[in-house]
Amino acid sequence: MKQVTESFSDEEFDRLVVEALQTLPPFFQEKLSNIEVMVADWPTLAELRAVGMQDRNQLLGLYQGVPLTRRGSGYNLVLPDKITIFRRPIGRVCRTRQAIIKQVRRTVLHELAHHFGISDDRLRQLGAY
């Protein structure tokens, strides 16, 4: 089955992630401290295990790091937090180009919420799912 992401070049898909970040309100952009956002085709086995998942098709994005709410005075000289957006799983859950555009933005925002210290449970309470 042809994935919809095949209709996007890697560069176009990457641009969707950049656009999602660039269209954040300035208040949030200013708070993006010590964080790297990247795109990968698939999650690794280690990444799947870290979140207790087995199906690589279900993990659309992943935040790895120390949320802003847990950074104290001893937070220095550490590697950047990392957000990874997974290209192929997004292509598998979306049926159209427009759906991919929306899902990329949603996934970026979801993972950024973790950077800001918002848990999956709290996102559910807020109606983000």
Buried (B, 14 or more C-beta within 10 A) or exposed (E): EEBBBEEBEEEEBBBBBEEBBEEBEEEEEEEBEBBEBEBBEBBEEEBBEEEEBEEBBBBBBBBBBBBBEEBEEEEEEEEEBBBBBBBBBBBBBBEEEEBBBEBBBBBBBBBBBBBEEBEEEEBEEEEEE
